[in-house]
């Protein structure tokens, strides 16, 4: 299954734990939840629309994050400068981008993201922000 999700990729936030005396227990929250939830929903919805069904075995995932270009990458006429970088080496971190996608695909492309036995990830600048996702069921025998 292969599909593209439009939009600026958003990372999974860092987990913050604190003791909630009103609940009488520890509580864990994501520091990026407000931005991350709509992006995760878009991934989930696009996967459903693409016909994803949960795979029960091992999977391989290929991710290509198309990050939006910065204003400094363009000339005054709108063309991309010749010395503009191709690879995105700034934040957000690739592992947090990947975690967000894996969590969003749980229940749609697989039952649990622990089924991801192999994955590759690329992060580069693009004029069309989003993420290309390919999910492939792995054979039981090599």
Buried (B, 14 or more C-beta within 10 A) or exposed (E): BEBEBEBBBBBBBEEEEEEEEEEEEEEEEBEBEEBBBEBBEBBBEBBBEBEBEEBEEBBBBBBBBBBBBEEEBBEEEEEEEEEBEEEBEEEBEBEBBBBBBBBBBBBBBBEEBEBBEEBEBEBEBBEEBBBBBBBBBBEEEE
